[in-house]
Amino acid sequence: MDRREVKEEEEEEHEIVIVGGGICGLATALALHRKGVRSVVLEKSETLRATGAAIAILANGWLAFIALASLLFSHNLLFLSCGIYIYIYSHTRCLNFPCVAREVWLDKGSTKETSFGHGEARCLKRSDLINTLEDALPPHTIHFGCQIVGVKLDPLTFNPILQLLDGRCIVAKVLIGCDGANSVVADFLELKPPKAFPLSAVRGLTEYPSGHAFAHEFVRMRMNNIMVGRVPIDDKSVNWMVGQQSTPKDTRALQNPDLIIQSTLTLIDGFPPEIQQMIEDSDVESLSLTHVRYRAPWDLLLGKFRKGTVTVAGDAMHVMGPFLGQGGSVGLEDAIVLARCLYQKLSEVHQIQSRSQMMMHNVAEAMDQYVKERRMRVVRLSMQTYLTGLLVGPSSMLVKLASIVLMVIFFRNQNDHTTYDCGLL
Ligand SMILES: Cc1cc2nc3c(=O)[nH]c(=O)nc-3n(C[C@H](O)[C@H](O)[C@H](O)COP(=O)(O)OP(=O)(O)OC[C@H]3O[C@@H](n4cnc5c(N)ncnc54)[C@H](O)[C@@H]3O)c2cc1C
């Protein structure tokens, strides 16, 4: 067998490859599918991962969902065929709540209400969300157990070649990295690595088979620099998060739910008994501990987000702290904008009927258009998130003061980010 035969046997080819089957990767595949463009999603895990238990989706995120679903109307397909739309607006058990957080300072004994957006927010179980996206995709779109360890360009065709952990190689014409904060595709684009906030968060879900007694509201309780956030998903499940300063011990506990729960219970000593009980009764499977990371706003402003026919979306492009609750919604917006740009340019290629070089040129143009549309949106959001993180995190008084000044100058209306409309597909 000569070298070429071996190469042919080992290399698989696909037109559009999306790396990462998280919210952004699945939404991108679905947005392309809605426009009649086929893609494959390579996911390193053996099943879909729902790390983080639940996710709040704000008004701009719902507009992106509506864009994903709205094409069905224009194609006159049955409304009922769109699982996402059903999930969100009819069958959903998740509760909508006004974008107002009740902030409680337990040590000071004070309470105040703060607005964090326009319109309504809903908190969904991440597993429901990604399973719904998966169900709406054509069969065999997601290839599980495919961990990408490197990307290079074919020196002759300039097509991206993906190297997998198991030794296989996959050749793509178009590569979209939706592989989260530790993105291999972002490394290929030579983006600066994300930075760490000195904060970590434990997230979990608690089920109350006979119903819980919590109001349908988002509550944040603070004491001794520990923050506990709580929001009901429906009448029987509650999502919670405990934010704390990062310590070296966190890393050891990362993989062990029992340790996570024990250390969290120690942390929240002194919080109301129903909070302690909620955490004690949490679903062990849902627990996760995450260090908060972010791509610096100035890196987003200057970063080169396309090389050849390769780009990134979601956290791979703009991982940000959870302070505005926008990471997932902005990833959904990326999916809509990227699919729209690609579809427009790819349909020109199909009309001309001349492939290959023309396709690469048009894909590059589509990706440039996508990056142009997204750049200032994500720069602004990540800047606002960063400043909010400095205000709520463990920084000096001087830094906090500077953050307030910058917030007043650049983000006078602090909820503007939720009014953004990414447009239709
Ligand atoms: C504490 C906390 C709370 C948050 N709360 C909210 C919230 O309320 N609302 C909100 O909108 N956002 C929130 N976020 C942000 C949100 O979780 C993320 O922005 C969102 O999950 C990003 O989705 P993604 O698909 O881009 O990346 P991910 O969810 O990270 O998905 C990446 C996928 O790629 C796969 N993958 C990774 N590397 C490879 C590889 N080499 N090969 C193949 N596959 C790979 C992974 O297995 C994963 O499935 C929060 C974040 C944190 C840390």
The ligand as an SDF file (V2000), in Angstrom:
LIG
                    3D

 53 58  0  0  0  0  0  0  0  0999 V2000
  -20.9100   30.0040   36.2900 C   0  0  0  0  0  0  0  0  0  0  0  0
  -21.4440   30.2940   34.9110 C   0  0  0  0  0  0  0  0  0  0  0  0
  -22.7830   30.6420   34.7520 C   0  0  0  0  0  0  0  0  0  0  0  0
  -23.2730   30.9520   33.4830 C   0  0  0  0  0  0  0  0  0  0  0  0
  -24.5820   31.3200   33.3560 N   0  0  0  0  0  0  0  0  0  0  0  0
  -25.0550   31.6600   32.1420 C   0  0  0  0  0  0  0  0  0  0  0  0
  -26.4020   32.0580   31.9790 C   0  0  0  0  0  0  0  0  0  0  0  0
  -27.1920   32.0640   32.9180 O   0  0  0  0  0  0  0  0  0  0  0  0
  -26.8200   32.4380   30.7390 N   0  0  0  0  0  0  0  0  0  0  0  0
  -25.9770   32.4210   29.6650 C   0  0  0  0  0  0  0  0  0  0  0  0
  -26.4050   32.7620   28.5530 O   0  0  0  0  0  0  0  0  0  0  0  0
  -24.6960   32.0030   29.7810 N   0  0  0  0  0  0  0  0  0  0  0  0
  -24.2210   31.6370   30.9810 C   0  0  0  0  0  0  0  0  0  0  0  0
  -22.9280   31.2110   31.0970 N   0  0  0  0  0  0  0  0  0  0  0  0
  -22.0930   31.1130   29.8910 C   0  0  0  0  0  0  0  0  0  0  0  0
  -22.4720   29.8790   29.0770 C   0  0  0  0  0  0  0  0  0  0  0  0
  -22.4300   28.7400   29.9020 O   0  0  0  0  0  0  0  0  0  0  0  0
  -21.5210   29.6800   27.9170 C   0  0  0  0  0  0  0  0  0  0  0  0
  -21.3450   30.8990   27.2570 O   0  0  0  0  0  0  0  0  0  0  0  0
  -22.0490   28.6580   26.9160 C   0  0  0  0  0  0  0  0  0  0  0  0
  -22.2480   27.4150   27.5290 O   0  0  0  0  0  0  0  0  0  0  0  0
  -21.0490   28.5160   25.7870 C   0  0  0  0  0  0  0  0  0  0  0  0
  -21.5320   27.5730   24.8590 O   0  0  0  0  0  0  0  0  0  0  0  0
  -20.5520   27.0130   23.7410 P   0  0  0  0  0  0  0  0  0  0  0  0
  -21.3510   26.0520   22.9470 O   0  0  0  0  0  0  0  0  0  0  0  0
  -19.8940   28.1480   23.0360 O   0  0  0  0  0  0  0  0  0  0  0  0
  -19.3790   26.2860   24.5290 O   0  0  0  0  0  0  0  0  0  0  0  0
  -19.4590   25.0210   25.5000 P   0  0  0  0  0  0  0  0  0  0  0  0
  -20.7570   24.9760   26.2170 O   0  0  0  0  0  0  0  0  0  0  0  0
  -18.2070   25.0440   26.3140 O   0  0  0  0  0  0  0  0  0  0  0  0
  -19.4220   23.7810   24.5200 O   0  0  0  0  0  0  0  0  0  0  0  0
  -18.2330   23.3860   23.8920 C   0  0  0  0  0  0  0  0  0  0  0  0
  -18.4090   21.9650   23.3960 C   0  0  0  0  0  0  0  0  0  0  0  0
  -17.2570   21.6190   22.6370 O   0  0  0  0  0  0  0  0  0  0  0  0
  -16.7780   20.3610   23.0530 C   0  0  0  0  0  0  0  0  0  0  0  0
  -15.3350   20.3780   22.8270 N   0  0  0  0  0  0  0  0  0  0  0  0
  -14.4210   21.1210   23.4900 C   0  0  0  0  0  0  0  0  0  0  0  0
  -13.1980   20.9020   22.9960 N   0  0  0  0  0  0  0  0  0  0  0  0
  -13.3430   20.0050   21.9990 C   0  0  0  0  0  0  0  0  0  0  0  0
  -12.4230   19.3720   21.1110 C   0  0  0  0  0  0  0  0  0  0  0  0
  -11.0970   19.6300   21.1770 N   0  0  0  0  0  0  0  0  0  0  0  0
  -12.9080   18.4860   20.2150 N   0  0  0  0  0  0  0  0  0  0  0  0
  -14.2430   18.2090   20.1430 C   0  0  0  0  0  0  0  0  0  0  0  0
  -15.1400   18.7680   20.9650 N   0  0  0  0  0  0  0  0  0  0  0  0
  -14.7060   19.6590   21.8790 C   0  0  0  0  0  0  0  0  0  0  0  0
  -17.1530   20.2600   24.5240 C   0  0  0  0  0  0  0  0  0  0  0  0
  -17.2160   18.9120   24.9550 O   0  0  0  0  0  0  0  0  0  0  0  0
  -18.5170   20.9580   24.5320 C   0  0  0  0  0  0  0  0  0  0  0  0
  -19.5520   20.0570   24.2600 O   0  0  0  0  0  0  0  0  0  0  0  0
  -22.4090   30.8970   32.3550 C   0  0  0  0  0  0  0  0  0  0  0  0
  -21.0760   30.5250   32.5120 C   0  0  0  0  0  0  0  0  0  0  0  0
  -20.5940   30.2320   33.7810 C   0  0  0  0  0  0  0  0  0  0  0  0
  -19.1440   29.8510   33.9210 C   0  0  0  0  0  0  0  0  0  0  0  0
  1  2  1  0
  2  3  1  0
  2 52  2  0
  3  4  2  0
  4  5  1  0
  4 50  1  0
  5  6  2  0
  6  7  1  0
  6 13  1  0
  7  8  2  0
  7  9  1  0
  9 10  1  0
 10 11  2  0
 10 12  1  0
 12 13  2  0
 13 14  1  0
 14 15  1  0
 14 50  1  0
 15 16  1  0
 16 17  1  0
 16 18  1  0
 18 19  1  0
 18 20  1  0
 20 21  1  0
 20 22  1  0
 22 23  1  0
 23 24  1  0
 24 25  2  0
 24 26  1  0
 24 27  1  0
 27 28  1  0
 28 29  2  0
 28 30  1  0
 28 31  1  0
 31 32  1  0
 32 33  1  0
 33 34  1  0
 33 48  1  0
 34 35  1  0
 35 36  1  0
 35 46  1  0
 36 37  1  0
 36 45  1  0
 37 38  2  0
 38 39  1  0
 39 40  1  0
 39 45  2  0
 40 41  1  0
 40 42  2  0
 42 43  1  0
 43 44  2  0
 44 45  1  0
 46 47  1  0
 46 48  1  0
 48 49  1  0
 50 51  2  0
 51 52  1  0
 52 53  1  0
M  END
$$$$
